[in-house]
């Protein structure tokens, strides 16, 4: 049994943009694979759907990716019909949130902001002149992970300014560390 459904003009437009974006991305990927196979001496069978790369421009990709997330504040009334405004996408996603979470999982113990920064400087080969930028990025990402996503928390020694990053699952509902992380935190504090 087949169900029929009607799509609004907006839904059709969003779907078209989505599939255009997918088409562009897949076409580029296919062109890359074909090129690499040719360089490696492999045989790539040309297909009828492979367009030339000259037709795929940045403007095409930009147009295809123009659809953004929906926000209720972006609606406007138009003669009884509700239409959404288009918002441009933000810049590239920050790598620091994933970096912080990965490092906490690797260590399986609390780590100070300064320890996280020192590790980031080494791993990402950041020059000393960019230390303040890296510090700001880590602080911003940690703030977002703590307040927006609820994935991390901070703990500190009473009377001390330095805070330590911990995964949320290492704490009870009130923000206090649970075992064995209490012991690991005490070892860090006593060593410092």
N, C-alpha and C positions, 0 to 999 in steps of 0.2 A: 504494500500500500504506500503510495507516494503522497507526501504532504506538499502542498504548494504554499508559498509564503511570499509576501510582498516586501520589498526593501525600499526604504525611503531614498530620496535622492542623495542625502548625506551618507547613508550606509553604503550605497553603490559607489560613491566617490571615494570613501575610505577604503573599501575593498579594492577598487581599481588602483589606488595609490600603493596599497600594500603589495599587490601582485606585480605592479610595475617595478617597485623597489626590489622585490625578490628576483624578478627577471634580470634586472641589471646586475645584481650581485652574482647570480648563478652564471650569467653570460661571461662576466669577468673571470670567475673562477674556472669556467670551462676553457676560456682562452688561455689562461695561465697554465692549466694542465696540458693543453695541446702544445704550447710553446716548450714546456719542460720535457715532454715526451719527445719532441723533435730534437731538442738539444741532446737528449740521452740516447738518441738513435732508435727510439721506439716508433711504433707506427700508430698514429692517431687517425681514426677514420673520420673524415669530414662529415658533418651532418648538415641537413638542410636548415636547421634552426640556428646555426652558428653565424651571427651577424658579424660584420667587421667591427673592430674596436674603435674605429674612427667615428662611428655613429654613437658610441657610448661616451657621453661627455659628462663633466662634473655637473652641468646644468640638469641633465637627465636624472642623475643621482639625487641632486638637491630637490628636484621637483618630486621625485618618487618618495623621498623621505620627509616631505612637508607635513604629513599627518603626524600630530603629536597627541599626547594624552589628553583626556577629557577632564575638564574642571568645571564644576557647576557655575562658577563665577564668569565663565566665558560664554554664557548663553545670551542671546539677544532675541527679542520678540520681533517677528516679521509677519504682520498680518495674521496672527493666530498660529503661525508656525514657529517653532523654536529652532534656532540655528546656532551652531557653535562657531566661535571665532577660532582661527588658527593661531597657535603660538609657535614661535621658533623653538627648536630644541636647544637645550643648554649645550655647553661645550663637552669635551670628552669626559668620561667618568674618571674619577680619581682612582689611582691605583693604591692609595694609602689605606683605605678601609680594609681591603682584602689582605694587604701586607700586615697590618696590625693583628688581624684575626689569625692569620697563618702563623705568625711568630709566637703568639700566645699559645696556640695549640702545640707548636713544636717544643717550646720550653716546658709546658705544663706546669708553670709557676708564675706568680706575679712578676711584672717587669716595670721598672720606672720609665717615665717619659724620656729621661736622659739616656737610659739604656736602649730604649727603642730607637731614639735618634742616632745614637752611635752605631747601632747595627745597620740602620738604613743608610748611613753615610758610606759604610764599607760595602754593603751588598750592591747598592746602586751606583757606586763610584762617583759620589757627589763631591765636587770640589769644596774646600773649606769656605770659600767665598759665598757659596749657596747654602750654608748651614742654616741661616735664619729662615730662608724660604722653606727648606725641608722641615724645620721645626714647626713653622706655621701650618704647613700642610698636614703634618701628623697631629697637631693639636686640633685642627678643624675636623679632621676625619674621626679622631677619637671622640670629640664632642658629638658629632653626628651619630656615631655608633652607640654612644651612651644615651643620648636624649631622644633621637628619632627612631632608631632601630632597636634599642634596648638589648644589644648583644654584649656590651661590656659594662663594667662598672669601675670605680676607682676606690682604693682603700689607702689609708695613710696611717702613719705612726702619730699618736697623740702628741701635740706640741711641735710637730715637724711640718714643714711646708711641702716637702716632696710627696707626690702621690704615685701610686703604683696601679697599673692597668691589670684588670682581672676579667676573665670571662664571666658573664652573668650566671652561668650554671655552677660556678665555684662559690656562689653566695646563697644564703638563705633569703627568704622573702624580705628581710629588713636590711639587706646590704652587708651583712656580716659574713666573713669567710667561713666555709665549712671545712672539716677535715678531709683530706690531708693538707689542704691549702693554708690552713692556719699555721701548721708546722713549717711549711715551705716559706711562708711570709716571715715568720720569726727568724728562720735561718738567714734570710736575706738581710733583715734589719740588724741582726747581731753581727753579721760579716761586715756591714758597712760602717 
